[in-house]
Amino acid sequence: MKSIKSPILLMALGLGLQMQAQDYSSVPPKESPMPMKPEMTEIWEPEVKVVTPGKQLGDAPSDAIILFDGSNLDHWVSQKDPSKPAPWKIVNNDHMEVVPGSGGISTKMKFGDCQLHVEFSAPDKVESESQGRGNSGVFLQNRYELQVLDSYNNRTYRNGQAGSIYKDHAPLVNAMRSPLEWNTYDVIYRAPRFKEDGTIDTKATITVLHNGVLVQNNVDINGTTFYIGLHNYPEAHGDDVISLQDHGNKTQFKNIWLRKL
Ligand code: MG
């Protein structure tokens, strides 16, 4: 057998043997440079801001912007012509209903990162099937569609049903209620970030609870929603409006509020 002559190799082998032989059960814990006290890991300032939660789950908390409370569409305009009022109808001072063919509606205000609460119901009268039933949508920053559809006993492509990020992410489960009941969406949205040259830096992310059930778990939004073709980020943008889609069905909305994040 060849003898080992390299002193470095011998040292390394020696160290390895020593490490193997070390019995850590007998090694006392190292002393901290300074003994820790409970207060040393307590942060007091600045004090956390107080927000009064709504009376019931789903009610707007005190710092929310109320975008629709059932009484009027003052926060909304026509998507086709933002100089015109929102063309949808208010029903029973309770909810709004899509007026098919009138076009979508958009908020007057623009938003980026936000927590959004929306309630919706499919039309009471069940008509058509697949994408033709109770179709609408919530477009974050006027681009990224959280699909609204009557997915109660209504098969369609999985990445186009209620709770999907349309043609991007199927919902984790189908939590849709019947057309006679109201549904809630609770959304946590982080806007995309762009590089100086206008290309995407960090994609938008979204978490969605549908009737309290997690359907999107902090997924990346892969770009502007297109009906045909792969999604991408064609241009940089800042805060933008939230819009609701007119897809030719009398879908209903109520209790819409938002917290800027
Ligand atoms: Mg839609």
Residues whose N, C-alpha, C, O or C-beta is under 5 A from the ligand:
A	BS01	MG	N135 S136 G137 Q147 V148 Q245
